[in-house]
């Protein structure tokens, strides 16, 4: 990789520079750990070789060195096992996140907005850039649907576990009797796809333009600036209307379409390896969930790993690290056991 990064032919191609630099960065910790591992093996062999001829304090010192080297070797072996696990092909990519209110009427839409605000704060905590792509506000100030982009080197690793149905248990603002209701919202997490990741033929697209609806000023409602793109082979439809310019709406729609097509292809490949794989969104029902947010008990439970934290207020304020780090640790342990990971 070092040689490639100094190769004029590679340096002349931005895509090769990007891919080689990424791979070089990935390999750095592996190479450094393997060097330390080899040094520890050499230290152990040298100490064992000298031990039979040593006596007194020298013998004790060598025994101490042997114990220390063996401990280092065991620790470094474990580090190498983790470092050599297969990398997520989406690591390093930006993410496009779509949140929709599911079951529960307007309460589900209000919860969708709560999730959106939680992710905004989480992104800010990790110095990730945030860009709203489209919104569909609901009648009471929630979101029927919101789509946004999170940019940064660790955007995918931080958000990839959020995809799926999220369930909320609380007293809705519309509830006059003070009864707890259960509602849900669905979150879809897509790796942002570049043009080199997904090739889209122009002939496969049906593009419709129409007048935008909803808030946004006079020009939004009086010009054909909204864009709906249908990918005919797959039937995937993306609509954008937030921008005043048809060109801007088309660019954002294509950005989301590429991400959906990349995710669809990755899902297809994963399905070939595992027929039992579930999709992220499921039915969006109350019983299907990856996580439950209980306001009365200030409790959040991630059902995939059976983790419950009594700090819902902090989680909603963007403190998701406890959940995300535990999910990442579970994924690593399953990989080390040789289990299939999706």
Buried (B, 14 or more C-beta within 10 A) or exposed (E): BEEBBEBEEBEEEEEBBEBBBBBBEBBEEEEEBBEBBEEBBEBBEBBEEBBEEBEEEEBEEBEEBBEBBBEBBEEBEEBBEEBEEEEBEBBBBBBBBBBBBBBBBBBBBBBBBBBBEBBBBBBEBBEBEBEEBBBBBBEBEBBBBBBBBBBBBEBBBBBBBBBBBBBBBBBBEEEEEEEEBBBBBBBBBBBBBBEEBBEBEEEEBEEEEEEBEEEBEEEBBEBEBBBBBBBEEEEBBBBBBBBBEBEBBBEBBBBBBBBBBBBBBBBEEEEEEEEEEEEBBBEBEBEBBBBBBBBEEBBBBBBBBEBEBEEBEBBBBBBBEBBBEBBBEBBBEEBEEEEEBE
